[in-house]
Amino acid sequence: ARVANFSGSNLSLITQISPSDRSTCTFSPNGVDYSQESDGQTIQHSQWRKNLSITPATQIGLQVTDNKVSCLLNGGVVVQTTMTYPIAGGTVGISVWDPTLGKAKLAIANFEVSSIK
């Protein structure tokens, strides 16, 4: 996804792998966080810590290949994890958040979804 305009504390790309499993790449000023949740419990968490400014030129991504899930920033992998099972499909979503009500806003210039390879 290429960001056109963003305000808020964080921006997340989410893939729902099954009704009870999801993976999330969260982009914030502190860097990138990856989390995997199963039945409401966080079972895996990875971080990439670096000052990050999300601007209109920023490209973010969540990539699923076989049993690997990667968080992408400007075309490069910054966090990658291996699932314990192959991923056959799922759904995707975007979430924005800020502690100040009404501050979190997002406009996406380009959002691409392709089949799992």
C-alpha positions in Angstrom: 0.0 0.0 0.0 1.2 3.5 -0.8 0.1 6.1 1.8 -1.3 9.3 0.4 -2.1 11.0 3.8 -1.8 9.7 7.4 -2.3 11.1 10.8 -2.3 9.1 14.1 -0.1 7.0 16.3 0.0 3.8 14.2 -1.1 2.2 11.0 -1.7 -1.6 10.8 -2.0 -4.1 7.9 -3.9 -7.2 9.0 -4.4 -10.6 7.5 -7.1 -12.9 8.9 -5.7 -16.4 8.2 -8.6 -18.3 9.7 -11.5 -17.4 11.9 -9.3 -17.5 15.0 -5.8 -16.6 13.6 -4.5 -13.3 12.3 -1.2 -11.6 11.7 -0.6 -7.9 12.0 2.2 -5.5 10.8 1.9 -2.2 12.8 3.8 0.8 11.6 4.5 3.6 14.1 7.0 6.3 14.9 9.0 3.7 16.9 9.3 1.3 14.0 7.5 -1.9 12.9 5.8 -4.5 15.1 4.6 -7.9 13.9 2.2 -9.9 16.0 0.3 -13.2 15.5 -2.8 -13.8 17.4 -4.7 -17.1 17.8 -7.9 -17.4 19.8 -7.4 -13.8 21.1 -3.9 -14.7 22.5 -0.7 -13.2 21.2 1.5 -16.2 20.3 4.3 -14.5 18.4 5.8 -11.0 18.4 8.7 -9.4 16.5 10.0 -5.9 16.3 12.1 -3.6 14.1 13.1 -0.5 16.0 14.0 2.6 14.1 12.6 6.1 13.9 9.9 6.0 11.3 8.0 8.8 9.6 5.0 7.8 7.5 4.8 10.3 4.6 3.0 10.3 1.3 6.0 8.5 -0.2 5.9 5.7 2.3 5.1 2.2 1.0 4.0 -0.4 3.5 3.2 -4.0 3.0 2.3 -7.4 4.5 3.4 -10.3 2.4 2.5 -14.0 2.8 4.5 -16.7 1.1 4.0 -20.4 1.9 4.4 -20.3 5.8 6.3 -17.0 6.0 4.7 -13.6 6.9 6.7 -10.4 6.2 6.3 -6.8 7.1 7.6 -4.6 4.3 8.7 -0.9 4.3 9.5 0.8 1.1 9.9 -2.5 -0.7 12.2 -4.2 1.8 11.5 -6.8 4.4 12.0 -5.4 8.0 10.3 -8.2 10.0 9.7 -11.8 8.9 8.4 -14.7 10.8 7.7 -18.4 10.0 4.3 -19.9 10.8 4.0 -23.4 12.1 1.7 -24.3 9.1 1.3 -23.3 5.5 -1.1 -20.4 4.8 -3.6 -21.2 2.0 -5.6 -18.0 2.0 -7.3 -15.3 4.1 -8.5 -11.7 4.1 -6.8 -8.4 4.5 -7.6 -5.1 6.3 -6.2 -1.8 7.4 -6.5 -0.1 10.8 -5.4 3.3 12.1 -5.3 4.4 15.7 -4.5 7.3 17.9 -5.2 7.9 21.6 -6.9 11.3 20.7 -10.4 10.6 19.4 -10.8 11.7 15.8 -7.1 12.2 15.1 -6.5 8.9 13.3 -7.0 9.4 9.5 -5.7 7.6 6.5 -5.9 8.0 2.7 -4.3 5.3 0.6 -3.0 6.1 -2.9 -2.6 2.5 -3.9 -3.6 -0.8 -2.3 -2.7 -4.1 -4.0 -3.8 -7.6 -3.1 -2.6 -10.6 -5.0 -2.9 -14.3 -4.7 -0.6 -16.2 -2.3 2.4 -17.7 -4.1 
